[in-house]
Amino acid sequence: MAKVKNVIVISQLPPPVHGSSIMTQNLVEQLEESGVAVTMVERKFSRSIAEVGRFSIRKVWQAIKLLIDVRGTVRNFPDAPIVFFVTNRSFSLIVDWILSEYLRLARAKIFGYVHTLGWSDGAQQRSLYSFVARRLLGSCETLVTLGDWMTADLSSLIAADQQVKVIANAVPDPGPLQPTTSDRPVVLFLGNFIEAKGVRDFISLARAFPNSSADFLAVGAPESRAQFAQLNANVPPNLTMLPGVYGDEKTAILRGCDVLVVPSRYKYEAQPLVIVEALSYGIPVVAYSVGGIPDLLSGGGGIVVEAGAVDGLTSAVTEILSSGSGTAAMRDSARRVFEERFTLDRFRSDWTRIL
C-alpha cells in the first residue's frame, strides 16, 4: 500500500490551551515527523477559555470562514485524507454536520477524530441531535476514539459495520523518574479554572490539611481576572494560586509535585491530558470517578474516588503522602502505564498505520 503523502487536518491549534488543541498540535507534529505533509484548516471559534462553549456572532462568521477554507483546501488537495476533529457541543455539532455534508458531496476520505463524550445522552434527549450526529459520524470512513468506553458512547449512532479505531492521547516523554525537588510534599491542581474542573473542591481539600503538613498549588487559566481574584480571595495559607504557566515553568512545577489532584465534576470528561502528563512524570493521581478517568487509571498510578466527595480526596491524598514504599510503587506504576499506553512513538505509529 502506498504511503500517504498529504493529510488535511480540520481542528484548532492553541490558543486556547485545552486537551483537543494540544492533541491537534501533537498530531500535526507526529505526522510531519513521519514524513507526511499536513495542511491545517483551523477552526477558531474560541480565542480564550472564557469563550469555550459560549455562542457569539463572531463564531458565526468564523463558521462561515471555516466552510470557505475547507472548500478551498479540498479543491487544492482532492485526494488527501482528512482528519476531522468532530465534536458534540451544540453550535460546533451543527457546523461539523454542515461541513460533513459538503465533504460527502466532495467524496472526501474522512477520519473522524472523536475527543468528547455525551453523544448517546444527547441523542436520547433530542431527535434532531440524533439525526445530525448520525449524519456527521456516518460521513466518516473511519472513526478514531480515545478508548473503548468512548466507542461504546457512539454505538447507538453508528452502523454496526462502521470502522472504529482506538488511539489514546499521548504526551512527550520527560525522561526517567526523578525525585521531587521540594522540601515538603506538594499537592497540585493543574487545569483551567472553570467550575466543572473542580478548583473549588481543591481549595476545600487544602483547608482539610494542617498548614505544616503539605503545600498546595493550583495552576490554571482563569475565566477572567475577576474570577481569579474571587477564587484567590479566601484561600487557606497552605494554598498558592497561579494563573496558567507553560513550557519550562510547567515542567519545573510537575517535577516538584508529589500528588496531582483532578477533582473534575464534568461527567463527560474524556481522557484528560493532565493525567497523562502526570503518569509520564511518575506522579500519583487522585481523581473523581467521571467519564473516562477510571479507565485512564485502571492500570495503576492513581486512586479514583466518588465524584464530589472531598473527604474521599482527603483520604486518598493522605494515604499517598503517608506511605513511603507504597508511594514509590505508585510512582513506578504511573510511569509504567505511560510507557505502555501514552507515548508519542505509539501515537505516531498508530496514526500512520491507520492512514
C-alpha positions in Angstrom: 0.0 0.0 0.0 1.4 3.4 -0.9 2.3 5.7 1.9 0.0 8.8 2.4 1.9 12.0 1.4 -0.6 14.7 2.3 -3.2 15.0 5.0 -5.7 17.7 5.8 -6.5 18.3 9.4 -9.6 20.2 10.5 -9.2 21.3 14.1 -7.8 24.1 16.3 -4.3 24.7 17.4 -3.5 26.5 20.7 -4.6 29.0 21.9 -6.7 28.4 23.9 -4.8 25.6 25.6 -7.0 22.6 26.2 -6.9 18.9 25.5 -8.2 19.0 22.0 -6.0 21.8 20.8 -2.9 20.3 22.3 -3.6 16.9 20.7 -4.1 18.7 17.4 -0.6 20.1 17.8 0.8 16.7 18.7 -0.9 15.0 15.8 0.4 17.6 13.3 4.0 17.3 14.7 3.9 13.5 14.7 2.6 13.2 11.1 5.2 15.7 9.9 7.9 13.7 11.7 6.7 10.6 9.9 7.1 12.4 6.5 3.5 13.4 5.9 2.8 16.9 4.7 -0.1 18.4 6.8 -2.4 21.2 5.7 -4.2 22.7 8.6 -7.7 24.1 8.3 -8.1 25.9 11.6 -11.4 26.4 13.4 -11.0 29.5 15.6 -14.3 29.6 17.4 -12.8 30.3 20.8 -9.9 32.6 21.5 -9.7 32.0 25.2 -11.0 29.6 27.8 -13.8 32.1 28.7 -15.2 31.8 25.2 -15.3 27.9 25.1 -18.9 26.7 24.9 -20.4 30.2 24.6 -22.3 31.4 21.5 -21.4 34.7 19.8 -21.9 36.4 16.5 -18.1 36.3 15.9 -18.4 32.5 16.0 -21.0 32.5 13.2 -18.6 34.4 11.0 -15.8 32.0 11.9 -18.1 29.1 10.9 -18.7 30.6 7.5 -15.0 31.3 7.1 -14.3 27.7 8.1 -16.6 26.3 5.4 -14.9 28.5 2.8 -11.4 27.4 3.9 -12.4 23.7 3.8 -13.9 24.0 0.3 -10.7 25.7 -1.0 -8.4 23.2 0.7 -10.2 20.1 -0.5 -10.1 21.6 -4.1 -6.4 22.0 -3.8 -5.8 18.5 -2.3 -8.7 16.4 -3.7 -7.0 13.1 -2.9 -5.8 13.9 0.6 -7.4 12.1 3.5 -9.0 14.4 6.1 -8.6 14.1 9.9 -11.7 15.9 11.2 -11.9 16.6 14.9 -15.6 16.2 15.4 -17.4 17.5 18.5 -20.8 17.3 20.1 -21.3 20.8 21.6 -24.5 22.2 20.1 -23.1 25.0 17.9 -20.0 23.1 16.8 -22.0 20.0 16.1 -24.2 21.9 13.6 -21.1 23.4 12.0 -19.4 20.0 11.8 -22.5 18.4 10.3 -22.7 21.0 7.6 -19.0 20.5 6.8 -19.6 16.8 6.7 -22.4 17.1 4.1 -20.1 19.1 1.9 -17.3 16.5 2.3 -19.7 13.8 1.4 -20.5 15.6 -1.9 -16.8 16.0 -2.5 -16.3 12.3 -1.8 -13.6 13.0 0.7 -12.0 10.3 2.8 -12.7 11.3 6.4 -11.2 10.1 9.6 -13.5 11.4 12.3 -11.4 12.0 15.4 -13.6 12.0 18.5 -12.4 13.6 21.7 -15.8 14.1 23.5 -18.3 12.0 25.4 -22.1 12.6 25.8 -23.2 11.6 22.3 -25.7 8.9 23.4 -27.1 11.2 26.1 -27.6 14.0 23.6 -29.3 11.6 21.1 -31.7 10.3 23.8 -32.8 13.8 24.7 -33.3 15.3 21.3 -34.4 13.7 18.0 -32.7 16.5 15.9 -29.4 15.9 17.8 -29.7 12.2 16.9 -30.3 12.9 13.2 -27.4 15.4 13.0 -25.0 13.2 15.0 -25.8 10.1 12.8 -25.2 12.0 9.6 -21.9 13.5 10.9 -20.5 10.3 12.3 -21.8 8.3 9.3 -19.9 10.5 6.9 -16.6 9.2 8.3 -14.9 6.2 6.6 -13.1 5.6 10.0 -13.8 6.9 13.4 -10.9 7.3 15.8 -11.7 7.3 19.6 -9.7 7.6 22.7 -10.8 4.3 24.3 -13.4 1.5 24.2 -15.6 3.4 26.6 -15.8 6.3 24.1 -16.6 3.8 21.3 -19.5 2.5 23.4 -20.8 6.0 23.7 -21.1 6.2 19.9 -22.5 2.7 19.4 -26.2 3.7 19.2 -25.4 6.4 16.5 -23.2 4.4 14.1 -23.6 1.4 11.8 -22.6 -2.0 13.2 -20.0 -2.4 10.5 -18.5 1.1 10.7 -14.8 1.0 11.2 -13.7 2.3 14.6 -10.1 2.5 15.8 -8.8 3.4 19.3 -5.8 5.7 19.7 -5.2 7.0 23.2 -3.9 10.5 23.8 -0.1 11.0 24.1 2.4 13.5 25.5 6.2 13.9 25.2 8.3 11.7 27.4 10.1 13.8 30.1 12.6 11.0 30.7 13.4 8.8 33.6 11.8 9.3 37.0 13.5 11.9 39.2 13.0 12.6 42.9 10.8 15.6 43.6 12.7 18.8 44.4 10.6 20.3 47.2 11.3 20.1 51.0 7.7 19.4 51.8 5.1 17.4 49.9 3.4 19.4 47.1 -0.2 18.6 46.1 -1.0 20.1 42.7 -4.1 21.1 40.7 -3.3 21.8 37.1 -6.1 22.8 34.8 -8.4 25.5 33.6 -10.2 27.4 36.5 -13.7 26.7 35.3 -16.3 25.5 37.7 -16.7 22.0 36.2 -13.0 21.3 36.6 -13.4 21.4 40.4 -10.9 24.1 41.5 -13.3 25.0 44.5 -13.1 21.3 45.6 -9.3 21.6 45.5 -9.5 24.7 47.7 -11.7 22.8 50.2 -9.1 19.9 50.1 -6.3 22.3 51.0 -8.3 23.5 54.0 -8.6 20.0 55.3 -4.8 19.7 55.9 -2.8 21.4 58.6 -0.6 24.2 57.2 2.5 22.4 58.2 1.8 19.0 56.5 1.9 19.9 52.8 1.9 22.7 50.3 -1.0 23.0 47.8 -0.6 24.7 44.4 -3.4 25.5 42.0 -2.2 26.4 38.5 -4.6 27.2 35.6 -6.1 29.6 33.2 -8.9 31.6 34.8 -12.1 32.6 33.0 -11.4 36.3 33.8 -9.3 38.5 36.1 -12.4 39.0 38.3 -12.9 35.3 38.7 -9.3 34.7 39.6 -9.4 37.4 42.2 -12.6 36.0 43.6 -11.1 32.5 43.9 -7.9 33.8 45.4 -9.6 36.0 48.0 -10.2 33.4 50.6 -7.7 30.5 50.2 -6.0 28.9 53.1 -2.4 29.8 54.0 -1.1 26.5 52.6 -2.5 27.1 49.1 -1.0 29.2 46.3 -3.0 30.1 43.2 -1.2 30.8 40.0 -2.5 31.7 36.5 -1.6 29.4 33.7 2.1 28.6 33.2 3.7 26.8 30.3 7.0 25.4 29.0 9.9 25.2 31.4 7.8 26.7 34.3 5.2 24.0 33.9 8.0 21.3 33.7 9.5 22.6 36.9 6.2 22.5 38.7 5.5 18.9 37.6 9.0 17.8 38.7 8.4 19.3 42.1 5.0 17.7 42.6 4.2 14.7 44.8 0.4 14.3 44.0 -1.8 15.5 41.2 -5.5 16.0 42.2 -8.1 16.1 39.4 -11.4 17.0 41.1 -13.4 17.4 37.8 -17.1 17.0 38.2 -17.7 17.2 34.4 -19.4 13.8 33.8 -18.3 13.8 30.1 -14.6 14.1 31.0 -12.8 12.1 28.3 -9.1 11.5 28.7 -7.5 14.5 30.5 -4.0 15.2 29.2 -3.1 16.5 32.6 -3.4 12.9 34.0 -1.4 11.5 31.1 1.3 14.1 31.8 1.3 13.2 35.5 1.8 9.5 34.6 4.7 10.4 32.4 6.4 12.1 35.3 5.5 9.2 37.7 3.2 11.4 39.7 0.4 9.6 41.6 -3.0 10.9 40.7 -6.1 11.3 42.8 -9.2 12.0 40.7 -13.0 11.9 40.8 -14.7 8.9 39.0 -16.1 10.7 36.0 -16.1 10.0 32.2 -13.0 8.1 31.0 -10.9 8.8 34.1 -11.5 5.3 35.7 -10.2 3.7 32.5 -7.2 6.0 32.4 -6.1 5.0 35.9 -7.2 1.4 35.7 -3.7 0.1 35.1 -2.3 1.8 38.2 -0.7 5.1 39.2 -3.7 6.6 40.9 -6.7 6.5 43.2 -10.2 7.2 41.9 -12.9 8.4 44.4 -16.6 9.2 44.1 -17.3 12.4 42.3 -17.9 15.3 44.6 -16.5 13.6 47.7 -13.9 16.0 49.0 -13.5 13.7 52.0 -12.5 11.0 49.6 -9.9 13.2 48.0 -8.6 14.0 51.5 -8.3 10.3 52.5 -6.6 9.4 49.2 -4.1 12.2 49.3 -3.3 11.4 53.0 -2.8 7.8 52.0 -0.3 8.7 49.3 1.6 11.2 51.4 2.0 8.9 54.4 3.0 5.8 52.5 6.7 5.8 51.7 7.1 2.5 49.9 3.6 2.5 48.7 4.1 5.9 47.1 7.3 4.7 45.4 5.4 1.7 44.0 2.6 4.0 42.7 5.2 6.3 41.0 6.7 3.3 39.3 3.2 2.1 38.3 2.3 5.5 36.9 5.4 5.6 34.8 4.9 2.0 33.5 1.3 2.8 32.4 2.6 5.9 30.5 5.3 3.8 28.7 2.8 1.1 27.8 -0.1 3.3 26.6 0.6 7.0 26.1 3.9 7.7 24.3 4.2 9.8 21.2 6.0 6.9 19.4 3.0 4.7 19.9 0.7 7.5 18.9 2.6 8.3 15.7 2.8 4.6 14.8 -0.9 4.1 15.2 -1.9 7.1 13.1 0.5 6.4 10.3 -0.7 2.8 10.2 -4.4 3.8 10.0 -3.8 6.5 7.4 
